[in-house]
Structure formats: structure tokens, C-alpha cells
Amino acid sequence: MGLEKIKQLSKIKNVSLDELSDISGVPKSTINKIINGITENPGYKTILSLAHALSLSADEFIDLLDLGLEEPKFSSSDKELISKYKSLDSFGRRVINSVLDIELDRYKQFKQQQTDQHKAELQAIKEEYESTAMNQPDNIIQFYDEKQNHEQQVELNYRTGGAGAGLGVDADNVDMIQVSYPADRVPAGANHVIPVTGDSMEPTFSDGDVLFFDLGNDCLQIGDIGIFVLNGETLVKELGENELISHNPKYKPIKIHEWDSVRIEGKVLGKM
């Protein structure tokens, strides 16, 4: 069996894909990509979430699907926590599991509140922008039409959640909305926009900047700036030799190891 058998396993467990998404916290679109073979390596975090939603341990889930995943690399602190957990009796493990479930639920609610708030802020920005454009005096519109071509608008996909310039942003917790931009401000080849979260790319990009990028362009050269997904987190960084580089000297380069899951989402072409 393979990842495409998740749907069959869900039926056996009497769990619909909608319920699987709700319980696991993994977006339904991500689950569909896994089932359809678009996503071949969903990452250990996603595997754990799906296994928990199906009332299976990660080992049972992997064995049933015959995934053949490599054992994840654990840090010394991770190994210490695992060792402590294994030393507990059944009562102690139930206590720890209960606390973990409570904390996971709290964190999911927190992330959902962040997403809802961000969507509301984006919608307010979009409405304010469109309202301002509609209420401009006729002579001002004519001025832009002749001199700056601001009258022509381009609709781009605005990716919520942002690209982390510091801490990464959960790549699964995003949505797309359509936002219009003046055509003369959009770089050639740009098809998506994404906000910057954090200060690790200063002075090039600041927290709150909106970046134009070419989604799907993964042909980056050393020194190019791109949108990356590293171990499930979205980042904006400069591509280096086996590392992702921040422009703010306070942040060290992020080394890319053989066990890391990394992909290039697209090349950054400019900012708003």
C-alpha cells in the first residue's frame, strides 16, 4: 500500500476526508494532493497528524501504508524527552498524552484565530484600496491614465500566512485571495504575492512588505532570493551553497541537511 491508500484506510475507520482534515488539522487540499500522488513526501509532522486522526500510532500508520520512510533525525533534547516518556508507567503516559492533546488543541485554535484575523485584515485592506480607487476625482484618474498607467489593474493571488523572515510560517495554514494591483507596479513574470513576516531579510525586505514572486519558478541560481518551504515552514531567503541566507546579520544562515524536506516555491521578483 502507499499514500494513495489513505482514502481507503479512512473508509475502514469510518472517517470522511472532511473529518480527517478537521481532526488532523491537515488541510483537505493537502490530503487530496497526497492521495493523488502530487505530494509524495508529506513530511513526518503531517504523517503524525494523520495517524493521530485515524487513532493509529505513527509506526502503525507507516506500516499499514508501507511508506518506507526513513527514521527522523532527533536532537539530543528530543532523545532525552523520548527517553523520559518511555520511563513512565501507563498512568504517567496517559497524563502526558492528555496534556499534549490539550496543548495541540490550544495551538490549533491559536493558529486558526491568527488565520481568521489575517483574512479579515486582508479583506479590509482590499476593500479600502478598491474604495479609494473608485472615489478618486475624474481629473486625478485621467492624470494617472495618461502619465503613470495606474488605471490598468492586474489581479494576482495573494497568499495569506506570509513568508517568514525570522521564524518560518506554517506552509499548510494558508489560503489564496484575489487582490488587484496597478499594472505598472507588477514586475514581469509575477503571478503571486506574499507578505513578509519578520526582520531577517532587512534591509532588503522589512516586516509587512508585500513580495511579488513567480510561483513555480524553481530554477534559482546561487544569490537569487526565493520563497522556500523548509520542513513545512515557508521562508523568504537568499539561496546559498546548501544553505538559506538572511540579509540581517543578526541571523545565521540556515544549513540544509540531507534529511531536511525543502522545495523552492518560486523566485522573488520585487516588492510593493
Steps between C-alpha positions, in 0.01 A plus 500: 500500500603864453391849586214477250344239732426759769150536354442126526636494855269790592199301374604201710522730804165660400659846478419729208771713339332811642509347848859387447595857411313647800645253751857501368524871423640409156319699227275290276685633195824359643338162569365487143846577362643213708228258388541598134876459512576871446669518839727198533685600818253674734741523792504330838287768669215442254532120537472533880190722472324261260592198710361665814176587317459132403572381857827341392854539617745639245666157475167324436404760240833468317486119510142493363589731213839338445659843468854397569577840654839556648508538874506872582818648642454602864698759692648416839214683675245303293667173598501604866124571489432165326712320759309665787167410339602136458599488869145588610238244597166484317340756733782749445477456123125562508560823694763618247276405206209693653717809546630468143145471363393811693803698380456385139135609506600836650768553236265405214241747631769766530618443141139505377439830680814640339382385157149643550642831622741516208221430250288775656792746482567409136133541410492841671814608312352380169168681561676821605726489194211438260288768668782755474552421132128534424468834684791679332397826318468463122791735428731297727404176324563663165841620620605147598356359178719730291815516710536191717257240366368430853152457352593155368472237773640148524341236723749281684464219752578636847635219717392537862719388786809670361863405451705490817795734522608368839277217619342292227129514422295177491472421128178299542316782674450727198225616265488697175299812430487714186641853542536766228824697452596782260640336187806727494599387852494126422835354381495295181442133573340554843190289560474491880558733794589418860553717810828498695487397865804590710825694460762245390513638144554864598606734351388335172150415625325616816220352707173570320648545151304330222717295262424420138620154401478252215332191648636185337833653396740271687802569278683720749869579480729555797432853620136509385229576755212258512205367694593166657313235699739341748361217714147631457580866568496780241805729489634783286879467469795535267618169354853404601715188472296242696361779718237773511639845574345789693604858421472614861839419664321410823385176335735215412459310170269199519693188403314249282563139601434182308206415726330837455192532279549812286346631181511826306158663467611775265740784426448842661478769229437814703302662779208737535 
